[in-house]
């Protein structure tokens, strides 16, 4: 899919035409949010092919930087994402997609969200300890992937 | 601030110690979410200095890639972010911060969220038209910045 060329700053920032900017590696970050709850599930990367396939199929596709290939979310784990809405930021170099999980998880470690840990912190006091926000894995990643996976 | 060194994959992904990974440019993406509503407000970038200053002050600081300098959010616009919670993802290369807006906006264009436009789309049908999700600017960016700003 060919995307519209970038126009003026005014067109990009306040216009009504998608004019996406992919970075020097051909990638754009994509925040993925639960459409129902607003929970941030993950941050992935899309290249033109991943965005196009997402638009054509309605299912989230990313570019796996670790595996250097198009990644149909859930292709191994079964934990896919049905896309409900696609938003873009002011300078059109970052996507936000709102999805429904077809399973109940998004994270390859087995948790619902990749952001399952919170830093123990208050202003001026940090001890680098991470507290778990989820108490149990939604699925068994070893059963899903066969071995620990990344990307 | 010196951060703990990266350990094994198991320590990074399932451990309870912050072991952040900054990319080849010394940066890590940071998703910024409204602590009360879950709305995604922006995606910024933090280097070690920005993260340290955020931890020390409790106010969101980013690295401005456009200006190549530490960016105390709100330093020009007055639209600052008080940090309530800091989460990190499974492989510890992406941050999620939940904030309270000291004003009522986050976006340098003047809207509440940088993601103020939605793509007109359903699976297999895309016309590249963006629909506005916010109807009015929260503040006047020209008054705040003097001229259009980026970063």
Interface residues (C-beta under 8 A of the other chain):
Chain A: X1 X3 X4 X9 X13 X14 X15 X16 X17 X18 X29 X31 X33 X37 X38 X39 X40 X42 X43 X55 X56 X57 X58 X83 X85 X86 X87 X88 X89 X90 X91 X94 X96 X107 X108 X109 X111 X114 X115 X116 X117 X118 X119 X121 X122 X123 X124 X126 X128 X129 X130 X131 X132 X133 X148 X150
Chain B: X1 X3 X4 X9 X13 X14 X15 X16 X17 X18 X29 X31 X33 X37 X38 X39 X40 X42 X43 X55 X56 X57 X58 X83 X85 X86 X87 X88 X89 X90 X91 X94 X96 X107 X108 X109 X111 X114 X115 X116 X117 X118 X119 X121 X122 X123 X124 X126 X128 X129 X130 X131 X132 X133 X148 X150
